[in-house]
Amino acid sequence: EAKKLLTFTTYPLSDICASLNFSDQSYFTKIFKKFTNETPGKYRKSHVVI
């Protein structure tokens, strides 16, 4: 779901975290990087469709 939101929306990372029930943006970034080997910002820049 996070990948989809980062790719197909321009929502700020804070809104994406909140919609996925992460209260801590740094924790979300850590978990996201663990699964994708990229930070959410880098992922968005390399996968943006908009």
C-alpha positions in Angstrom: 0.0 0.0 0.0 2.8 2.4 0.8 4.5 1.8 -2.6 1.2 2.5 -4.3 0.6 5.7 -2.4 4.2 6.9 -3.1 3.9 6.1 -6.8 0.4 7.3 -7.7 -0.2 10.2 -5.3 1.5 13.4 -4.3 0.5 13.0 -0.6 3.1 14.1 1.8 5.0 11.3 3.6 3.4 12.4 6.9 -0.1 11.7 5.4 0.9 8.4 4.0 2.3 7.3 7.4 -0.9 8.4 9.1 -3.1 6.5 6.6 -1.1 3.4 7.3 -1.3 3.8 11.1 2.3 4.8 11.6 2.6 7.5 14.2 6.3 7.8 13.8 7.6 8.8 10.4 11.2 7.7 11.1 10.0 4.3 12.1 8.0 4.0 8.9 11.1 5.0 6.9 13.2 2.4 8.7 10.7 -0.4 8.0 10.1 0.8 4.4 13.8 0.8 3.7 14.2 -2.7 5.3 11.8 -4.1 2.7 12.7 -2.0 -0.4 16.4 -1.0 0.2 15.3 2.6 -0.5 14.0 5.4 1.6 10.4 6.5 0.7 11.7 9.7 -0.9 14.1 7.9 -3.2 11.5 5.3 -4.0 9.0 8.0 -5.0 11.6 9.8 -7.2 12.5 6.7 -9.1 8.9 5.3 -9.4 6.7 8.3 -9.8 4.0 8.0 -12.4 2.2 11.4 -12.1 
